[in-house]
Amino acid sequence: MLKPVLGFHYDDETLACDGIPIPEIIRTTQTPGYIYSGGLVRSRFAELSQAFAAYPHALHYAMKANSTLALIRLLRSIGCDADANSIGEIDVALRAGFIPSRIVFSGVGKTRDELERAIPLGLKAINAESAGELDRIDAIARAHVTRARVALRVNPDVDAKSHPHISTGLKRNKFGVPITEARALLRSFRDRAGLDIVGIHSHIGSQMTTLEPIERAAAAAVSLALELKDDGFALEHLDLGGGLGTSYDEATEIPPAHAYARVLIDAARRTGLSLIIEPGRTMVAPAGILVARVVDVKPAPAGRRFVVLDAGMTELIRPALYNAFHRIVPVTKSNAEPTICDIVGPVCESTDTFGVERALPLPAVDDLIAVLDAGAYAMVMASNYNRRPMPPEVLVDEGAWRVVRRRQTVDDLLREEA
């Protein structure tokens, strides 16, 4: 028997996930809903892992991309580590079976309560964002009679050349400390009883499509690490973040994993330090789709058509938030002539639009539509605006599918209200 094609593909005229027809799933789950390809997640991790195999490294999946428990469990089972941006994500990682020493804690605004809970766990590292945070970590660690493993996040002032809302490495961005101030800052904290300074952390942004910014940021972090080693700091790792993009339009070229790894390994080799990488989007974005049903088709200006779906910005906010592009395809192919359509949602906001002026065979009411590459920054950013319940999530893996998050109900929404 032939192995099924991994990910999303047309089997004859019907869109399938890892060989399972999408309509077969939707008959049970209804719409809107998310479907994930476990096979593609496994494949993406294996590709990255192999690319970095020649150098000591750890791949810490950036949970902010998609923190659905079933996916986190899957990633743990295949050897991934975790990068968490809140105590909530740490709790999910622990529930998924991660031990604390495989978790890195990032985040620009860690609260005192989060640090009080995180420090006693003995995490692999807390990526500290400022002198003030280092001071708070030290005080809390000493109160717990322990030493917290910390890496300082530095801001190298490198433009990621991606969307400005997801750029994190420029000096005007809120993240980290200026790299020019990092050496003196760490010298001032080196004798703190509550701190073990184990690494340097740099992350300049998401959805990067060229290696040049990554190379520049890595070189800056390496120079700092070498200076700190000269100062006698017993550093263990260099955390160079993530950010490798996804070709949402299938036309944008993304550097291959081996080229990405070569840049980071060549930089880190000078230090002798192990590498930490925080892949997120590149691991899961192509492994998810949002399936919606057409609820209305009506005329639009200039001869176009509005195609109204039962999914909207409450399910997938990226187009409204970033003007992000996602390919939109019919679940069942049609031979009808393409029509220029605006694909929109049901929410009472003009920004509730998935795609403008898209050429599609004109759908009919009740047809199924798939929004592709929706595995990252999609369900994890969903909301209950307009009192819309969260959609279900389905994981297809190893020849079978299962609901890993049931559809939310209005009773669920109101359970916490008086």
C-alpha positions in Angstrom: 0.0 0.0 0.0 1.3 3.4 -0.9 1.9 5.9 1.9 -0.5 8.9 1.9 0.8 12.2 0.7 1.6 14.3 3.8 -0.2 17.6 4.3 -3.0 19.0 2.2 -3.5 17.9 -1.3 -6.3 17.0 -3.8 -7.1 13.3 -4.0 -8.9 13.3 -7.4 -11.2 16.3 -7.0 -11.4 16.5 -3.1 -9.0 18.1 -0.7 -7.5 15.6 1.7 -5.2 15.7 4.8 -2.6 13.0 5.0 -4.8 10.9 2.7 -8.1 11.5 4.6 -10.8 13.4 2.7 -11.7 16.7 4.3 -15.5 16.2 3.8 -15.3 13.0 5.8 -14.0 14.9 8.8 -16.4 17.8 8.4 -19.4 15.6 8.3 -18.7 14.9 12.0 -17.2 18.2 13.2 -19.2 20.7 11.0 -17.8 24.1 10.3 -15.9 26.3 10.9 -13.0 24.2 12.2 -9.3 23.6 12.1 -7.6 20.5 10.7 -3.9 19.7 11.3 -1.6 17.3 9.6 0.4 15.4 12.1 2.5 13.9 9.4 3.6 17.3 8.1 4.5 18.4 11.6 6.7 15.3 12.0 8.3 15.9 8.6 9.1 19.6 9.3 10.7 18.7 12.6 12.7 15.9 11.1 14.0 18.3 8.3 15.1 20.9 10.8 16.6 18.4 13.2 18.6 16.8 10.4 19.8 20.2 9.2 21.3 21.0 12.6 22.5 17.4 13.3 26.2 18.2 12.8 26.3 20.6 15.7 25.2 20.5 19.4 21.7 22.0 19.4 18.2 21.9 20.8 15.0 22.8 18.9 12.7 24.6 21.3 9.3 24.9 19.5 7.8 28.4 20.0 4.5 27.6 21.6 3.1 31.0 20.8 2.7 29.8 17.2 0.1 27.1 18.2 -0.2 25.8 21.8 -2.9 23.2 21.2 -2.2 20.5 23.7 -2.3 17.6 21.3 0.2 19.3 19.0 2.5 20.0 22.0 2.3 16.4 23.0 3.1 15.3 19.4 6.1 17.6 19.3 7.4 16.3 22.7 7.0 12.7 21.5 9.3 13.3 18.5 12.1 15.0 20.4 11.3 18.7 20.3 11.9 21.0 23.3 9.6 24.0 24.2 9.9 27.8 24.2 7.1 29.4 26.3 6.1 33.0 26.5 3.8 32.9 29.5 3.3 30.8 32.6 0.2 29.5 30.9 2.3 28.1 28.1 4.7 26.6 30.7 1.7 24.9 32.3 0.6 23.5 28.9 4.2 22.2 28.3 4.3 20.5 31.6 0.9 18.9 31.1 2.1 17.7 27.7 4.9 15.9 29.4 7.9 18.2 29.1 10.3 18.2 32.0 11.4 21.8 33.1 14.9 21.4 31.9 13.5 21.2 28.3 11.6 24.5 28.6 12.9 28.0 27.9 10.9 30.9 29.3 10.8 34.0 27.0 8.5 37.0 27.1 8.9 40.7 27.3 6.7 41.3 30.4 7.0 38.5 32.8 5.0 39.3 35.9 6.2 38.8 39.5 3.7 36.0 39.9 4.9 34.3 36.7 8.5 34.5 38.0 7.5 33.2 41.4 6.0 30.1 39.8 8.7 29.6 37.1 11.9 30.0 39.1 11.5 27.0 41.5 10.8 24.7 38.5 14.4 24.7 37.4 13.8 25.7 33.7 16.6 25.4 31.1 16.7 29.1 31.0 14.7 32.3 31.6 15.4 34.8 28.8 15.7 38.0 30.8 14.6 41.2 29.1 16.1 44.0 31.2 18.2 44.9 34.2 15.0 45.2 36.2 13.9 41.7 35.3 17.4 40.3 36.2 17.1 42.0 39.6 13.6 40.5 40.2 14.7 37.1 39.2 17.7 37.3 41.5 15.6 38.4 44.5 13.0 35.7 43.9 15.6 33.0 43.4 17.4 33.9 46.6 14.1 33.9 48.5 13.6 30.3 47.2 17.3 29.4 48.1 18.1 28.5 44.5 19.8 29.9 41.5 17.9 30.7 38.3 19.4 29.9 35.0 19.2 33.0 32.9 20.1 34.2 29.4 20.0 37.9 28.5 17.9 38.9 25.5 19.8 41.4 23.5 18.5 43.7 20.8 21.0 43.9 17.9 19.2 46.6 16.0 18.8 44.4 12.9 15.8 44.8 10.6 14.2 41.4 10.0 12.7 42.8 6.7 9.3 41.3 7.5 6.0 42.9 8.6 6.7 45.8 11.1 4.2 44.3 13.5 6.3 41.1 13.9 9.7 42.7 13.8 11.4 42.4 17.2 15.1 43.2 16.6 15.2 47.0 16.0 16.2 49.4 18.7 12.8 51.0 18.6 11.2 47.6 19.4 10.3 46.8 23.0 12.4 43.5 23.2 15.6 42.9 25.1 18.4 45.3 26.0 20.6 47.2 23.5 23.5 44.9 22.6 25.9 47.7 23.1 24.9 47.8 26.8 24.8 44.1 27.4 28.4 43.4 28.4 28.5 46.1 31.1 25.0 45.0 32.3 26.0 41.4 32.7 29.3 42.3 34.5 27.2 44.2 37.0 25.1 41.1 37.7 27.8 38.4 37.5 28.1 38.0 41.3 24.4 37.8 42.2 23.7 34.8 44.4 20.4 34.0 42.7 21.6 34.0 39.1 23.5 31.6 36.8 24.1 33.4 33.6 24.2 30.6 31.0 23.5 32.2 27.7 22.7 35.0 25.3 19.4 35.2 23.5 18.5 37.1 20.3 15.3 37.0 18.3 14.8 39.6 15.6 11.3 38.8 14.2 9.0 36.4 12.4 8.3 35.5 8.8 11.8 36.1 7.6 12.3 35.2 4.0 16.1 35.9 3.6 19.1 34.8 5.6 20.9 38.1 5.6 19.2 39.6 8.7 19.6 36.2 10.5 23.3 36.2 9.7 23.8 39.8 10.9 22.0 39.2 14.2 23.9 35.9 14.8 27.2 37.6 14.2 26.4 40.4 16.7 25.3 37.8 19.3 28.5 35.8 18.7 30.7 38.8 19.2 29.1 39.5 22.5 29.4 35.9 23.6 33.1 35.9 22.8 33.6 39.0 24.8 31.7 37.5 27.8 33.8 34.4 27.6 36.9 36.5 27.7 35.4 38.1 30.8 35.2 34.7 32.4 31.4 34.0 32.1 30.7 30.3 31.9 28.2 30.5 29.1 26.5 27.3 27.9 24.4 28.2 25.0 23.6 30.7 22.3 19.9 31.1 21.7 19.4 32.6 18.2 15.6 32.5 18.1 13.5 31.5 15.2 11.7 33.4 12.6 12.1 31.5 9.4 9.1 32.2 7.2 6.4 30.3 5.3 5.5 30.8 1.6 1.9 31.7 2.1 1.5 32.5 -1.6 3.7 29.6 -2.9 5.7 32.2 -4.9 7.8 33.6 -2.1 11.1 31.7 -1.8 12.0 30.6 1.7 15.6 29.5 2.5 15.8 25.8 2.9 16.5 24.3 6.3 20.0 23.3 5.5 21.0 26.8 4.4 19.4 28.3 7.5 21.2 25.8 9.8 24.5 26.5 8.0 24.4 30.2 8.8 23.7 29.7 12.4 26.1 26.8 12.9 28.9 28.7 11.1 28.3 31.6 13.5 28.0 29.6 16.7 31.0 27.4 16.0 33.4 30.3 16.8 32.0 30.3 20.4 32.0 26.6 21.1 28.6 27.1 22.7 25.6 24.9 21.9 22.8 26.3 19.9 19.1 26.8 20.9 16.7 27.5 18.0 13.1 28.5 18.5 11.2 27.4 15.4 7.4 28.1 15.4 5.7 29.2 12.2 8.0 27.1 10.0 7.0 24.0 11.9 3.3 24.3 12.0 1.9 27.0 9.6 1.7 24.6 6.5 0.3 21.9 8.7 -3.1 23.5 9.4 -6.1 24.7 7.5 -9.3 26.4 8.5 -12.4 24.9 6.8 -15.5 27.0 6.5 -18.9 26.8 4.8 -20.3 29.3 2.3 -23.4 30.9 3.9 -24.1 33.6 1.2 -23.0 34.8 -2.2 -24.0 38.3 -3.3 -23.0 41.0 -5.7 -20.0 43.3 -5.0 -18.8 46.4 -6.8 -17.1 46.2 -10.3 -18.7 42.8 -11.1 -17.1 41.0 -8.2 -19.0 38.7 -5.7 -19.0 38.6 -2.0 -18.5 35.1 -0.7 -19.6 35.1 2.9 -18.2 32.3 5.1 -19.3 31.0 8.5 -15.7 31.6 9.7 -14.3 35.1 10.2 -11.7 37.1 12.1 -12.8 35.4 15.3 -11.4 32.2 14.0 -8.4 33.6 11.9 -7.4 37.2 12.6 -4.2 37.3 10.6 -5.7 38.9 7.5 -7.4 41.6 9.6 -4.5 42.2 11.9 -1.6 42.1 9.5 -3.3 42.2 6.1 -1.8 38.7 5.8 -2.3 36.6 2.7 -3.6 33.1 2.8 -4.4 30.9 -0.2 -8.1 30.1 -0.3 -9.3 27.0 -2.2 -12.5 25.0 -2.7 -12.6 21.7 -0.8 -14.1 20.1 -3.9 -12.7 21.2 -7.2 -15.0 22.8 -9.8 -14.7 23.2 -13.5 -16.7 26.5 -13.4 -15.0 29.6 -14.9 -13.1 31.6 -12.2 -14.9 34.6 -10.8 -13.4 37.5 -9.0 -14.5 37.2 -5.4 -14.0 38.9 -2.0 -13.9 36.1 0.6 -15.4 37.6 3.8 -16.6 36.5 7.2 -19.8 37.1 9.2 -18.4 39.5 11.9 -19.6 43.0 12.0 -16.3 44.6 11.0 -15.2 45.7 7.6 -11.8 44.2 8.3 -13.4 40.8 8.6 -12.1 39.7 5.2 -9.9 36.7 4.2 -9.1 37.7 0.7 -10.0 40.5 -1.8 -10.3 40.0 -5.5 -9.5 36.3 -5.5 -10.2 34.3 -8.7 -12.2 31.3 -7.7 -14.8 29.1 -9.4 -17.9 30.8 -8.0 -18.9 28.9 -4.9 -22.5 28.1 -4.0 -24.1 28.2 -0.6 -23.1 25.2 1.6 -19.9 24.6 -0.4 -16.8 24.0 1.7 -13.8 26.4 1.5 -10.3 25.9 3.0 -8.0 28.6 4.1 -4.5 27.2 3.8 -1.3 27.6 5.9 -3.4 28.3 9.0 -1.4 26.2 11.5 0.4 29.1 13.1 -0.9 32.3 14.7 -4.4 31.3 13.8 -6.5 29.2 16.4 -4.1 30.4 19.1 -5.2 34.0 18.4 -8.9 33.2 18.0 -11.5 35.2 20.1 -15.1 35.1 21.2 -16.0 38.5 19.7 -19.7 38.7 18.9 -20.0 35.8 21.4 -18.8 33.4 18.8 -17.8 30.0 20.3 -14.3 28.7 19.5 -14.1 26.2 16.6 -13.1 22.6 17.1 -9.6 21.3 16.2 -8.9 18.0 14.5 -5.5 16.2 14.4 -4.9 13.7 11.5 -2.0 11.5 12.4 -0.8 8.0 11.5 -3.8 7.2 9.3 -6.5 8.3 11.6 -8.2 11.5 12.8 -9.6 12.7 16.1 -11.1 15.8 17.6 -8.4 17.3 19.9 -10.5 20.3 21.0 -14.3 20.1 20.9 -16.4 23.0 19.6 -17.0 25.5 22.4 -20.6 26.2 23.5 -22.4 29.3 24.8 -22.6 27.5 28.1 -18.8 27.3 28.1 -18.7 31.0 27.4 -20.9 31.9 30.3 -19.6 29.4 32.8 -17.2 32.0 34.3 -19.8 34.8 34.5 -22.0 35.7 37.4 
